[in-house]
Amino acid sequence: MNLWAISDLHVDHGQNGTALEGMPAHPEDWLIAAGDIADTEVGLVRGLSALIARFAKVIWVPGNHELWTRDADGPRGVARYERLVAICRELGVLTPEDPWAVWPGEGPPTVIAAAFTLYDYTFAPDGLSPSDAVAWAREDGIVAVDERLLHPDPYPTRSDWCHARVALTEARLAAVPPGHRIVLVNHWPLRRDLVRLYAVPRYTPWCGTVRTEEWHVRYPIDCVVSGHLHMRATDWRDGVRFEEVALGYPRHWRHDTGVGGYLRQILPGTPVGAPPGGWGGPIWHR
């Protein structure tokens, strides 16, 4: 029995949705789907339905694309997120709003902590306010689509929503039973030093919050799973493994490998070999 992870399937884009239908089944295994499955509710249902048909259990966390509100009359902010949670529950998919699952496979008792933290623009030069960070990015021609489509309602700002989510997650992490280890799952990276956007470094304000940077040493975390960057990598900090598991848009992965070739093994043990050409790939995806 294995725990696998993948994110940023973007099934609404090009060949990704079709390719997902060709993924081999893992009927005894669990899967982490770490956000950005799709831009639309129809796409989310399509993507998750393909995954639950292939895995014994699927655990989902939201990415920024899923939180976008394109319809002027559609649910925004928290209401949008709650709508996504309801869709997942109808499909039998676990979310950050459900009790965290305990891994039943090999190894020590391990909680799979599905988190949703957003970002607060602090992955930017020190001292910049959120508005200053956005202006700093704009100087280099970078304006995230989130600024138009990801609404924080009823919170005044995305930063306020982020801080509420961080506080909620910290309380849950602190309540993990003694003797249990943690696999933490979040769409956005926990640490600024893991954000690799060499071609567009000024996109970093939309990539996380410094409030999570020490979580891996504050809590009994063995592995952190994230996506968002479309820059697949395995990193270590203070003895903790950090896995960036994004597939990305069609131009970001080798189609001859298939989507299944980009699954990352999280448990048990350490990851299996990388697909042909390694985990690396194009780094810009917005």
JOBEL-V748395 format. One record per helix or strand of 2 or more residues. SS is the DSSP state (H for helix, E for strand). FROM is the first residue (numbers start at 1). TO is the last residue. If there is no record, write none. Layout:
ss=(SS SS)
from=(FROM FROM)
to=(TO TO)
This chain:
ss=(E H E H E H H E E H H H E H H H H E E E H H E)
from=(3 16 26 41 55 65 77 101 110 130 146 158 181 192 201 210 215 221 233 240 250 259 264)
to=(7 20 33 52 60 67 91 102 114 138 149 174 185 194 206 212 218 226 237 244 252 262 267)
